[in-house]
């Protein structure tokens, strides 16, 4: 009697275990689950590629700076060229109307004068 109970319990446990495994696998194979898994893999791959591209760009930049320094030393370009150039002259964007030059530039306009405003009625 004990042997039959043992094997019956073992069979029930094996059946429950197998049913659970099959149901999990079936849920993994549904279209929504497959799409979600594929999207997650694509995101992970994209992130890895982005990280590698950043590393590559940094390596290229470092090697470029090193090679530029080597060429500068070989050609003597890296030496100090002397005093620095003066800063470029800056011009005012708007004319200062308080200056006497502006007062001289003002001309009394009498009609008819050439108007370059195309929106104005002629």
C-alpha positions, 0 to 999 in steps of 0.5 A: 500500500505504501508503495502505491501511495509513493508512486501515485504521489510521485506521478502527480508531482511529475504531472504538475511539474510538467504541466507548469513547464509546458504552460510557461513555455507556451506563454513565452511563445505567444506573439506579444511575449516574442515581440517584447523579448525581441524589443528588449534584445534590440534595445540592449544591442542598440545600447551596446553599439552606442557605448562602443561607438562612444569609446571608438570616437574617444579613441579616435580623438585621443589618437588624433591629438597625439598624432597632431602633436607628433606632426607639430613637433616634427614640423616645428609648428608647436613653438610659440609664434610670438605675441598674440594678435589683438582682439577683433574690433567690435562694432555697435549693432545699433547707432547711438542717437545721442551722438552729434554725428547722428544729429548731422545725418538727419535730413529733413524729408519733404514729400515726395521722397523715395520710400523703400518700404514696399508695404507703404501705399504709393 
